[in-house]
Amino acid sequence: MAAREKKGPHAILIAYPLQGHLIPSVHLAINLASRGFTITFVNTHSIHHQTTKTINGNRSGEDIFAAARESGLDIRYDTVSDGLPVELDRSLNHDEFMSGLVDLMPAHVEKLVAKIMQQFSPPVTCLVVDTFFVWGSPIAKKFGLLCVSFWTEPALVYTLYYHMDLLKKNGHFACQDIRKDPIDYIPGLKTIDPKDLTSYLQDSDTSSVVHKLIFAAFNNAKGADFVLCNTVQELEPQVIEALQSYKPFYAIGPIFPLGFTNATVPTSLWSESDCTQWLNSKPHGSVLYASFGSYAHITKSGLCKIANGLLISKVNFVWVLRPDVVSSNDIDPLPVGFKEAVCDRGMIIPWCSQRQVLTHPAIRGFLTHCGWNSILEAIWCELPLLCFPLLTDQFTNRKLVVDNWKIGINLIDRTVITEEEVSKNVNRLMDNKLGSQLKDAIRGMKKKLEDALSPNGSSEKNLKAFVNEFKPNAQTQCL
């Protein structure tokens, strides 16, 4: 037993196979390993294939944590099937992909966990799984392991999903005549408008595969021993306090790589374009960065309206348009002649290192889909946000940015996109007067993030508290 204690806990960490979940999972693994954990990090075969394919000179068999191990961290690397062929286009076959994560992947995970437990030392003590995996708690219990649920979004979104039963009971979700009045009965939350719920909680029809996944995931999450959340205590104090009454819930964000831009582990699913030279040619604070993230889609009509709005705004911009942002079957959805009309005023790229672009002095604002990673990165870089949520948590994240924290504005205030409104709000964001007001607010937000990560900050204390509470429980599991 003494030998086991000296070696520290051994956690199997399984990353959810989407870019926005993979990035914080990798940095959580590095953070825990730096605190004495042995980590076996697991990607799906598909994600491993995509990430290694984007690295120049790397073959598909490369170990993405090799550099981290060279620095002295005990992070092993493995992969597991999600039950579907590696070559399947998961963007084009979304429902099949989601169904596979629920119904097919668990059997493959069980086999891998059994293998790791038999072959590797120190003994495995816990399973760290993304909250959206529906099978984390049952598999952990089957092998006598602690289950740590990792939530990559704000605590507000977690509590909305956690209290779906209350939303149903009160007629705000999963019924034909959904109430439109404000919701004021979620513990720790004063009030929230139904339009600010996640997209899946605004649906009257809950028969989709994603609803099935969400229901199962939060039923499973209630069986977890601990929850780690990529948020900051000072950003969501009442919500976090209410969640802590149910089980150990630790706000440990923002989970960034050391030095913010210095990522030693490849996480990009697409090859990254370098726009540094183009940005260097632009005046400081003159460029809008635009990206709709790695997962959500936009209609071709909507994309064209935004493109034309950017064109008539006369603002310089870098626009990340991943190949499947409309569909994998439509890889060039921009209006005919748009690129020629923009000329050198805009740079359109399929993907980039977002943190490196956001830190460039030429960038002044960020047109975003309101993904949580993007919001945290924008705050860190003191960039006001122009919000255009598309899917899932992004509508709730928008509320935090625009209504609560006042560090951004909406791209459109109606459901119909018009190029005139896009142009108007792009210029508002880039305007000195409003931009300065937003900057002042965002500096205060950044201070909270910096303070949380300081040696005596809330996130550092919370992570230490988790480790201190975890270790005795892990040792008990090993007995």
WOBEL-V764926 format. One record per pair of residues at least 4 apart in sequence whose C-alpha atoms are under 8 Angstrom apart, sorted by sequence separation. I is the first residue (numbers start at 1). J is the second residue. D is the distance in whole Angstrom. If there is no record, write none. Layout:
# WOBEL-V764926
i-><I/I>
j-><J/J>
d-><D/D>
This chain:
# WOBEL-V764926
i-><1/2/3/4/5/17/18/19/20/21/22/23/24/25/26/27/28/29/30/31/32/33/43/44/45/46/47/48/49/50/51/58/65/66/67/68/69/84/89/90/93/94/95/96/97/98/99/100/101/102/104/105/106/107/108/109/110/111/112/113/114/115/116/129/135/136/137/138/139/140/141/153/154/155/156/157/158/159/160/163/164/165/166/167/168/171/174/185/186/192/193/197/198/199/207/208/209/210/211/212/213/214/215/216/217/218/219/220/231/232/233/236/237/238/239/240/241/242/243/244/256/257/258/268/275/276/277/278/282/292/298/299/300/301/302/303/304/305/306/307/308/309/310/311/321/323/324/326/327/334/337/338/339/342/353/354/355/356/359/370/371/372/373/374/375/376/377/378/379/390/391/393/394/395/396/397/398/399/400/401/402/412/417/418/419/420/421/422/423/424/425/426/427/430/431/432/433/434/435/436/437/438/439/440/441/442/443/444/445/446/447/448/449/450/452/453/456/457/458/459/460/461/462/463/464/465/466/467/468/469/470/471/472/473/474/475/4/16/17/32/33/43/53/68/69/88/99/100/101/131/140/141/153/167/168/173/184/185/186/192/197/206/207/231/244/257/258/282/298/310/323/324/326/352/358/370/378/379/389/390/398/399/400/401/402/412/417/429/430/451/452/453/455/456/15/16/33/52/53/69/90/117/140/141/167/168/171/172/184/185/200/206/243/244/257/324/357/368/378/389/400/401/402/428/429/451/452/453/454/455/15/32/52/53/68/90/117/129/140/151/168/171/172/184/195/233/323/324/326/378/401/402/428/451/452/453/52/116/128/171/172/183/184/194/323/401/402/452/52/127/164/182/183/240/323/389/412/15/29/52/65/137/182/183/375/388/411/412/15/49/65/136/172/182/183/200/240/387/411/13/29/48/52/65/181/182/366/64/84/127/136/180/181/412/63/126/180/411/26/410/411/13/84/385/409/83/366/368/370/82/83/127/129/131/233/365/366/367/368/369/370/82/126/127/128/129/130/131/166/232/233/358/364/365/366/367/368/369/370/125/126/127/128/129/130/131/166/227/229/231/232/358/363/364/365/366/367/368/369/409/83/124/125/126/127/128/129/130/226/227/228/229/230/231/232/365/367/368/369/387/408/82/83/126/128/130/172/225/226/227/228/229/230/231/232/355/359/371/372/385/386/387/388/82/163/225/226/227/228/229/230/231/358/371/384/385/386/387/388/81/226/228/229/230/370/384/385/386/387/388/83/230/358/369/370/372/386/11/13/15/17/82/160/178/300/371/9/10/11/12/13/14/15/16/17/81/159/174/177/288/290/297/298/299/307/311/319/321/322/323/370/8/9/10/11/12/13/14/15/80/81/173/176/287/288/289/290/291/292/294/297/298/307/317/318/319/320/321/322/370/7/8/9/10/11/12/13/14/15/17/18/80/106/110/114/173/174/175/286/287/288/289/290/291/292/296/297/304/316/317/318/319/320/321/322/8/10/12/17/173/174/175/286/287/288/289/290/291/295/297/303/304/308/311/315/316/317/318/319/320/321/408/7/48/102/173/174/287/303/304/307/311/314/318/320/407/80/101/102/174/320/406/407/102/292/300/41/45/300/407/38/39/40/41/42/43/44/45/46/406/407/38/39/40/41/42/43/44/45/46/405/37/38/39/40/41/42/43/44/45/49/160/30/38/40/42/44/34/46/386/33/46/386/33/45/46/157/33/30/386/367/385/30/384/29/189/188/189/188/384/187/188/161/188/188/384/187/188/384/162/383/161/382/384/383/382/382/379/365/379/382/365/381/364/379/380/379/278/289/380/149/275/155/289/149/154/287/288/289/291/293/148/149/151/153/154/155/273/285/286/287/288/289/290/291/292/293/147/148/149/150/151/152/153/154/273/284/285/286/287/288/289/290/291/292/146/147/148/149/150/151/152/153/272/273/274/284/285/286/287/288/289/290/291/293/134/146/147/148/149/150/151/272/273/274/283/284/285/288/148/156/159/270/271/272/273/282/284/132/155/270/271/272/276/279/132/134/135/138/275/280/134/137/156/279/38/133/134/136/137/155/159/132/134/135/136/155/131/132/134/137/131/134/137/136/131/298/297/261/296/260/261/296/12/21/309/310/99/309/313/98/102/306/308/309/312/313/315/10/12/98/305/306/307/309/310/311/315/9/10/11/14/16/305/306/309/310/313/8/9/10/11/12/13/14/15/16/95/99/305/309/313/7/9/10/11/12/13/14/15/95/98/302/9/10/11/12/13/14/16/306/310/9/11/16/305/4/4/254/24/21/288/286/199/200/198/199/198/199/198/254/68/197/198/199/253/67/68/198/67/197/198/65/196/197/253/254/65/195/196/253/64/64/196/196/91/24/252/253/251/252/251/252/250/252/55/251/252/250/251/235/250/52/54/234/51/54/51/54/55/232/250/51/54/232/50/51/54/154/234/50/51/153/233/50/152/232/47/234/233/232/233/28/232/27/27/27/24/24/91/92/91/92/157/91/26/157/153/156/26/154/23/22/19/19/19/20/19/18/19/18/146/146/145/146/145/144/126/125/125/20/125/20/125/123/9/9/5>
j-><5/6/7/8/9/21/22/23/24/25/26/27/28/29/30/31/32/33/34/35/36/37/47/48/49/50/51/52/53/54/55/62/69/70/71/72/73/88/93/94/97/98/99/100/101/102/103/104/105/106/108/109/110/111/112/113/114/115/116/117/118/119/120/133/139/140/141/142/143/144/145/157/158/159/160/161/162/163/164/167/168/169/170/171/172/175/178/189/190/196/197/201/202/203/211/212/213/214/215/216/217/218/219/220/221/222/223/224/235/236/237/240/241/242/243/244/245/246/247/248/260/261/262/272/279/280/281/282/286/296/302/303/304/305/306/307/308/309/310/311/312/313/314/315/325/327/328/330/331/338/341/342/343/346/357/358/359/360/363/374/375/376/377/378/379/380/381/382/383/394/395/397/398/399/400/401/402/403/404/405/406/416/421/422/423/424/425/426/427/428/429/430/431/434/435/436/437/438/439/440/441/442/443/444/445/446/447/448/449/450/451/452/453/454/456/457/460/461/462/463/464/465/466/467/468/469/470/471/472/473/474/475/476/477/478/479/9/21/22/37/38/48/58/73/74/93/104/105/106/136/145/146/158/172/173/178/189/190/191/197/202/211/212/236/249/262/263/287/303/315/328/329/331/357/363/375/383/384/394/395/403/404/405/406/407/417/422/434/435/456/457/458/460/461/21/22/39/58/59/75/96/123/146/147/173/174/177/178/190/191/206/212/249/250/263/330/363/374/384/395/406/407/408/434/435/457/458/459/460/461/22/39/59/60/75/97/124/136/147/158/175/178/179/191/202/240/330/331/333/385/408/409/435/458/459/460/60/124/136/179/180/191/192/202/331/409/410/460/61/136/173/191/192/249/332/398/421/25/39/62/75/147/192/193/385/398/421/422/26/60/76/147/183/193/194/211/251/398/422/25/41/60/64/77/193/194/378/77/97/140/149/193/194/425/77/140/194/425/41/425/426/29/100/401/425/100/383/385/387/100/101/145/147/149/251/383/384/385/386/387/388/101/145/146/147/148/149/150/185/251/252/377/383/384/385/386/387/388/389/145/146/147/148/149/150/151/186/247/249/251/252/378/383/384/385/386/387/388/389/429/104/145/146/147/148/149/150/151/247/248/249/250/251/252/253/386/388/389/390/408/429/104/105/148/150/152/194/247/248/249/250/251/252/253/254/377/381/393/394/407/408/409/410/105/186/248/249/250/251/252/253/254/381/394/407/408/409/410/411/105/250/252/253/254/394/408/409/410/411/412/108/255/383/394/395/397/411/37/39/41/43/108/186/204/326/397/36/37/38/39/40/41/42/43/44/108/186/201/204/315/317/324/325/326/334/338/346/348/349/350/397/36/37/38/39/40/41/42/43/108/109/201/204/315/316/317/318/319/320/322/325/326/335/345/346/347/348/349/350/398/36/37/38/39/40/41/42/43/44/46/47/109/135/139/143/202/203/204/315/316/317/318/319/320/321/325/326/333/345/346/347/348/349/350/351/38/40/42/47/203/204/205/316/317/318/319/320/321/325/327/333/334/338/341/345/346/347/348/349/350/351/438/38/79/133/204/205/318/334/335/338/342/345/349/351/438/112/133/134/206/352/438/439/135/325/333/75/79/334/441/73/74/75/76/77/78/79/80/81/441/442/74/75/76/77/78/79/80/81/82/441/74/75/76/77/78/79/80/81/82/86/197/68/76/78/80/82/73/85/425/73/86/426/74/86/87/198/75/73/429/411/429/75/429/75/238/238/239/239/435/239/240/214/241/242/438/242/243/439/218/439/218/439/442/442/442/443/442/429/443/446/430/446/430/445/446/446/347/358/449/221/347/229/363/224/229/362/363/364/366/368/224/225/227/229/230/231/349/361/362/363/364/365/366/367/368/369/224/225/226/227/228/229/230/231/350/361/362/363/364/365/366/367/368/369/224/225/226/227/228/229/230/231/350/351/352/362/363/364/365/366/367/368/369/371/213/225/226/227/228/229/230/351/352/353/362/363/364/367/228/236/239/350/351/352/353/362/364/213/236/351/352/353/357/360/214/216/217/220/357/362/217/220/239/362/122/217/218/220/221/239/243/217/219/220/221/240/217/218/220/223/218/221/224/224/221/390/390/355/390/355/356/391/113/130/418/419/209/419/423/209/213/417/419/420/423/424/426/122/124/210/417/418/419/421/422/423/427/122/123/124/127/129/418/419/422/423/426/122/123/124/125/126/127/128/129/130/209/213/419/423/427/122/124/125/126/127/128/129/130/210/213/417/125/126/127/128/129/130/132/422/426/126/128/133/422/122/123/376/152/152/430/430/391/392/391/392/392/393/393/449/264/393/394/395/449/264/265/395/265/395/396/264/395/396/452/453/265/395/396/453/265/266/398/399/295/230/458/459/458/459/459/460/459/462/266/462/463/462/463/448/463/266/268/448/266/269/267/270/271/448/466/268/271/449/268/269/272/372/452/269/270/372/452/270/372/452/269/458/458/458/459/255/459/255/256/257/255/256/324/327/327/328/393/328/265/396/393/396/267/397/267/267/267/268/269/294/294/294/295/295/473/474/474/477/477/477/474/474/475/371/477/373/478/478/471/474/475>
d-><6/6/6/6/7/7/6/6/7/6/6/7/6/6/6/6/6/6/6/7/7/5/6/6/6/6/6/6/6/7/7/6/6/6/7/7/5/7/6/5/6/6/6/6/7/7/6/5/5/7/8/6/6/6/6/6/6/6/6/6/6/6/6/7/6/6/6/6/6/6/6/7/7/6/6/6/6/6/6/7/6/6/6/6/6/6/8/7/8/7/7/6/7/7/6/6/6/6/6/6/6/6/6/6/6/6/7/7/7/7/5/6/6/6/6/6/7/8/7/6/6/7/6/8/6/6/7/7/7/7/7/6/6/6/6/6/6/6/6/6/6/6/7/8/6/8/4/7/7/7/6/6/6/6/6/6/6/7/7/7/6/6/6/6/6/6/6/6/6/7/7/6/6/7/7/6/6/5/5/5/5/8/7/6/6/6/6/6/6/6/6/6/6/8/6/6/7/6/6/6/7/6/6/7/7/6/6/7/7/6/6/6/6/6/8/5/7/6/6/6/6/6/6/6/6/6/6/6/7/7/6/6/6/6/6/7/8/6/7/6/6/6/7/6/6/8/8/6/8/8/5/7/7/5/5/6/7/8/8/8/6/6/7/8/5/6/7/7/6/7/7/8/8/8/6/6/5/8/5/7/8/6/6/6/6/7/8/6/6/8/4/7/6/7/7/6/6/6/7/6/8/7/6/8/5/6/8/5/6/8/8/8/7/8/6/7/8/7/7/5/8/6/5/7/6/5/5/6/7/8/6/8/7/6/7/6/6/6/6/8/7/6/5/4/7/7/8/6/7/7/6/6/7/8/5/6/5/8/8/6/7/5/7/7/5/8/7/7/8/7/8/6/5/7/8/7/6/6/7/7/7/6/6/6/8/8/7/7/8/6/7/7/8/5/7/7/8/6/6/8/7/7/8/7/7/6/7/8/7/6/8/8/7/8/7/7/6/6/8/8/7/7/7/8/8/6/6/7/6/6/7/6/8/5/6/5/6/6/6/6/7/6/5/6/6/6/6/5/8/5/8/8/6/5/5/4/5/5/6/5/4/5/5/5/5/6/7/8/7/5/6/7/8/8/6/6/6/6/4/7/5/8/6/6/6/6/6/6/7/6/6/6/6/6/5/7/7/7/6/7/8/7/5/7/7/8/7/7/5/5/5/5/6/4/7/7/6/8/8/7/6/6/7/4/7/7/6/6/6/6/4/6/6/6/6/4/5/5/6/7/8/7/7/6/5/5/6/6/5/7/7/6/8/7/8/7/6/7/7/8/7/7/8/7/6/7/7/6/6/6/6/6/6/8/6/6/8/8/8/7/7/8/6/6/7/8/7/7/8/6/6/6/5/5/5/5/5/5/6/7/8/6/6/7/6/6/6/6/7/7/5/5/8/7/6/6/6/6/4/6/8/6/6/6/6/6/6/6/8/8/8/7/6/7/8/7/7/5/7/5/5/5/5/5/7/7/5/8/5/5/5/5/5/5/6/7/8/7/6/7/5/8/6/5/6/6/6/7/8/7/8/6/8/8/7/6/6/6/6/5/7/6/8/7/7/6/6/7/7/6/8/6/8/8/6/5/7/7/6/6/7/7/7/8/8/6/7/6/8/6/8/6/6/6/6/7/5/6/8/7/5/5/5/5/5/5/5/5/5/8/7/7/6/6/6/6/5/6/5/7/8/8/8/8/7/7/6/6/8/8/6/5/7/6/6/8/7/7/7/7/8/8/8/7/8/7/5/6/4/7/7/7/8/7/5/6/6/8/6/6/7/7/6/7/7/6/6/6/7/8/7/7/8/7/7/5/6/8/8/7/7/8/7/7/6/7/6/6/8/8/8/6/8/7/7/7/7/6/6/6/5/6/6/6/6/6/7/5/6/6/6/6/6/6/6/7/5/5/6/6/5/5/4/6/5/8/5/5/5/5/5/5/7/8/6/7/4/5/6/7/6/6/6/7/7/7/6/7/6/6/6/6/5/5/8/6/7/4/7/7/7/7/8/7/4/8/6/8/7/7/6/7/6/8/8/7/5/8/8/8/7/4/6/6/6/8/6/8/7/7/7/7/5/8/7/8/6/6/8/6/6/7/8/6/8/6/7/7/6/6/7/6/6/8/8/8/8/6/4/5/7/7/8/6/6/6/7/8/6/7/7/7/8/8/7/7/8/7/8/6/6/8/8/6/6/5/6/7/8/8/5/6/6/6/6/7/6/6/8/5/4/6/7/7/5/5/5/5/5/6/8/8/6/6/7/6/6/6/7/7/6/7/8/7/7/8/7/7/7/7/6/8/8/6/6/7/5/5/7/5/7/7/8/7/7/8/6/7/6/7/7/6/8/5/5/8/8/6/8/5/8/6/6/8/6/8/8/8/6/8/4/6/7/8/6/8/6/6/6/8/8/7/8/7/7/7/7/6/6/7/8/7/6/5/7/8/5/8/7/8/5/7/6/8/7/8/7/7/8/6/7/7/7/6/6/6/6/6/7/7/7/8/6/6/7/7/7/8/8/8/8/6/7/7/7/7/7/6/8/8/7/8/7/8/7/7/7/7/6/8/8/7/7/7/8/7/7/8>
